[in-house]
């Protein structure tokens, strides 16, 4: 059964009623400043787009740096976008990129007036930014200079993705802590991230990734395949690390004795090592709003791997796999494989029955999980539980309500 933005078909699971427009009209006039584009695409951009796609257009202005400018048709409809220049852009693709990034860090605060000029004519009541690149420092200085509340979103571990030498990490961490303290709300993508950065007087708040507004969700698994039909396991997303490749290869190997298949919705990111496996099938990316339905038609079980590689530990611990928003919307059973410290493993442990969880790279443990997933009734129970938990945590309405509550607190001041 399918659930859409208009409601649910069996009265048990589904999306809540849209936030009344009268309530949205009382939201603060919001100025977004950042190096992450607000657009209908992937990763952090998609998360921002989904948070803001229901925001009243006349109460929102987006100011973003030019190297993230994309196709205008991916932008929020009716929203004013402004582009501002960052220094040393040409050096960012050279061997001097680390020095250019460091210079951007040192000069970030002084660029707040550039942002104010770009947003001239918009009487902002709050500033929103994302701790990625360096424009979050500029946004914080603008908010401080104009006496505006700052709302800080944190999706990545700090400062691992800033492109600077590790010797500068302590200084950047001091800057981040000061801005964390300044912020009126500190919205983190996972419980681990909120806990890692929390201060006694400045706690973090968990804001999970959300599904797209109006995206389909399903309340029941699809009809089971014929008993003799081989199982199809699916993975959707970018394959971007050796640790992830290894887990996909391990699964493909473990599936061969079962005559089962691994279907990868990863576009051109599928490596030759994976393509060489006779039971691996590669498909193109599918748009997020269509992914849940496509997965139901193509696979029987969804695979969520989290890298065991030591170099990936911080990101695997603090980040959160946004693919769970669409995975749970598909109402299919989940197989989560990752170290005990990763966010996906914690999510599975804290929501019993939501997935088969394997917290080791041991083939025997994976084989045990695969044996359990061979039972159709067990798969159905897992699928129903995943859909139930996903609806409560990742639906557009659930996430948007938390976002609205955070923004509504502490409205003050204006940019003139």
N, C-alpha and C positions, 0 to 999 in steps of 0.2 A: 504494500500500500504506500502511496506517495503522499507527502505532506508538502504544501507550498506556503507562500506568504499569506494566503487567504484563510488558513486554518488547517485543521486536521480531519482525517476521514474516519477515525474510529474512536475519538474522544480520549485517547490514552497518551499519545505522544504527539508532538508537533510544535509549531512556532506560536508564540504568544501574539496577542493583538499588537499592531503597530503603535509606536508611541504617538499620542495625540499631537497634532500640529500646534495646538494652543500651548502645550507644554514646551515644545521645541522653540516656540517664539520667545520664550523667556530665558533661553540659553544666552550666555555672554557672547558679545561680538568677539569672535575668535580670530587671532592672527597666527597662522602657522608659519614657522621659520625653520628651515632645515635643508640638509643635503640629501634626504631621502625623498624622492618625488611622490606626490600624491596622485597616483594614477592607477587605472585598472590594468595591472600587469601581474607581477609575481613578487614573492618575498615580502620585504618590509613595505614596499610600495603598495602592494595589494592589501596588507593589513591596515595601512593608513587610509586607503581609499574606502575600505569597508567601514571603518570607524566614522568617517566623515560623509559618507554618501547620503545619509539621512539628515545631515545638518542643514538648517535653512540657508540657502545660498547667499541671501542678502546679509547674513550675519557672519560670513566667513571670507577671509582673504588668505591666499596661499602665496608665500614668498619663498622661492627655492633657487638653488644655484644652477648655472646654465649647463654644466656638464651632465645634469640629469634630465634635461629637457627632452621629452619624448613627443609622440604623436598627440596633437591636441584632442583628437577624438577619444583619447583614453582619460581625459580629465573629467573632473566633477562638472556636471552640467550646471551652467548659470553662475559658476563661482569665478571670481576675479583671481587670475594668476599673475604674478609678477616675477621676473627673473633678475637676479643680481649677480654681479661678477665676483669671483674669487681670484685672489692673486696667484700668479705663477702656474696657471693652468697648463701651459705647454710643457712644463717640467715634470708633470705628474706621470707622464708615460716614458720618462727617461731614468737613467741611473741616479739622478739627483732627486728622485721622487720623495725619498725620506727626508731630505733637507727642506724641500718645498712644503711637505706636510708639517714639519716642525715650525716653519715660518708662519704657516696659517694658524697654527696653535697660538703662537706668541702674539699675533696681531688680531685674533678673533674678537676680542672685546671691543677694540676701537671701531669695528665695522658696524656697530649697532646703529649709527646715524644713517648709514647707507640703507639699512632695512627700514628705518623710520621714513626716509624719503620715498622709498619704493611703495610704502603703504599709506602715503599721504592721502588724506581725505577719508580714511577709514577710522572711525572712533573705536578702536579696540578696547575691550574690557579684560582680555586675558590673552596670554601667549602660550602656544603649544609648540613643543619641539621634540626631536628624537635624538638620543645620544649616539649619533653616528656621524662620521666626518668631524668637522669642528664648528659648524654653525649653531650647535646647541649652546656653545659658550656665548656666541653673539646674541642669540635669543635671550639667554639669561641676563646678559648685560642690558639689553633693551628693556626687559621687564623690570629690572632693578631701577634703571634710570627714570622710567615713567611710572613707577609705583604700581605695576600690574602683577597679578598673580601669574605664576609660571607653572605650567603642567608639563612634566617630564615623562616621556615614554622611553623605556629601556628594553631593547630587544636582543642586544649583543653583549657579550662580556667586555668589560672595560679594563684596560684600554687595548685589548688584543687586536682589534680591527682598525687601529688608527694609522698604521703604516709608519711608525717611528721606532727608533732604536729602544731596546728594553731599558737602557740607562735612564730614559726620560719617563718611564712608567710611574715612579713615585710622585713626580711633579704633576703629571696628568691626573693621577688618582687623587691628589690633594684638591685639584680644581674640580674634579667630579664630585668629591664629597661636599665641597662648599656649595655647589649648585644643587646637589641633592638636598642639602639643608634648606636652601632658599625656596625650593619648589613647594607649591601649595598641594600638589598631588604628585606621587611618584609611582607610575604605572608600569609594572614589570610583567614580562611574558610568562613567567613561571613562579611557583612558590619558592624554589631554590634561589632564584634571582632576587626575589623580594627579601628573603632571609639573609642572603649574602651581603646586600648593600644596606640593610636596615640599620638605623641608629636609634638609640633609646627615645630620642625626642623627634625622630623623623622616620617612621615606619614606611615600608613599601607596601603597595597594594597590587594584588595579582589581577591582571587583565589578560585573560587568555585570547589567542587569536579567534576571530569570529568567522562564521560562514558569510557568504555574500548575502546581501539583502534580497529576499525573495527566492533564494536558492532552494531547490527541491531537497526534501529529506524524506526518508522512508521509515515506516513504523514496523514493517515485517520483512523478513528476508525473502528473496526470490524463491520460486519453487525449486526444490532440490533436483539436481541432475539424476539421471538414471543410475541405479546402484552400481553398475559396472563401469560407468564413465569415469575416466581419470580426473583427479582434482586439478584445478587451475589456481595457482597462487599468483597474486598481483602485487606490483610495486609501482607507485606513481610518484614522480619527482626527479630532481636532478641527481645524477650520480657523480659526485664531485670530490670524493676522497678515497684513498686506497683502502681505508678501513671499511667503508661502505661497499666497495667492490668485492672485498674478501667475503663479507657476510652474504652478499648475493650469490657469489660463486659457491659458498658452502651450502646454501639452501638448494641451489640448482643440483648440486651433487647428491644431496640427501633425498631429493625428490625422484631421482632416476629409478631406484628400485621400485617405487610406487607407480612408475609410468606417469607421474604427474608433471605438469608444466609450470614454468615461471614466465609470466607475461609482464613486460616492463614498459610502462608508459613514460618514457624518458627521452623521446626524441633522439637527437644525434649524440646524446651523452653515453650511450651504451658502448662499452669497450669491446675490442675484438675478443678478449678472453671470455666475456660473457656470450658473445654471439657464437663462439665456437662450441658452446654446449648445445647438444642436439635438442634439449627440452626447453630452451630459452627462446622466447618470441619477443621481438622489439616492435613497439608501436609509437606513434607520434604523441606529443603532449596533447592533452585535452583541456579545454577551457574549464576553469574551476567550477563555474556554475553548471556545467554539463558532466563533470567528472563522476559524481555519485551514480548517476544513471548508467553511464558507460561502464563503470566498474561492475555493476550488478549484472550486466549482460555478458561481460567478458571473463569474470573470475568467480571463484567460490570462496577464497580466503584472501585477506589482505595482509601483506607483510610489512612490518615497520622495523627496520634495522637501525641500530644506533651504534656508532663505531666504538670498538674496544681500544683503539690506538691511543697510547699515552698522550700524544700531541693533541688529540681531539678532546681530552677529558674536560677542560673548562667549558667549551661550547656545548658538549653533550650533557653536562651537569646543569648549566644555567639556562641554556636555551630551551625552546619547546618546539616539537615537530608540528608545524602548522598543518601538515597533511592530515592530522587527526580530525580536523574540522570536516573534511570531505569523506574521509574514511568512515567516520561514525554516521554521517548522513546516509551512507549507502546501505546501512543495516546488514553488514556482512561480518563474519567472524574475523577477529584480529589475531595475528601472531606477532608478538613483540619480542625482539631479540636485542639485548643490549646489556651493558654492565649495570650492576645494582645501583650505582650512583647516578645513572643518567635520568633525565626528567621523565622519559617515557616509561621506564621501569617503575619509578615512584608513582606515576599516575596509575599504572596498572595495579600496583599493590594497594593503593588507597581506594581503589574502586574494584573490589573483588568480583570476579566473574566477567570482567570486561574484555579479557584477552587471555590467550595462552601466553605465558611469560617465560622466556628462557634467558637467564642472567649469566650465561657462560658461553664460550665458543666451542665447548665440547660437543662433538657430533652425536654422542649418545643422548645427551639432554635434548638436543634438537629432534632427534629421532623419536624420543618419547612424546614430545609435543605433537609431532606429525601423526603419530599413532592415535592420539586422542582426537585430533582434528579429522581423522578418517570417519568418525561417527557423525552421521547427519544430525541426530538429535542434539549432540553436544555443540555442533556448529550453530544450530539454530538458537540455542540458549545464549551463546556468546554474542551472536549478532543482535539479539533483542536487548541484551544488557548494554552493548556498545551504543546502540541507537538511543537508549534511555539516558545514559550518562552524557553522550554527546549533545543531545538536545538541551539538557540542563546547563551545560558548561559553555558550548560553542555556538549556540544559535545566535543569529544577529540580534534578536531582541534581548537575550540575556546579557551579552557583552555590551551592547549599546546602552542598556540601562545603567550599568556600572560606570561607563564612560560619562554619561550625562550627569550622574550623581557627582562624579569627581569635578567636572567642569563647573557645576552650579554652585560649588562652595567657594566663597571668598571673592566674588566678583567685585572689582574696584577699578577706579581710574579710567583713563582713556588716552589714546594717541591722537593728537590734533595736528 
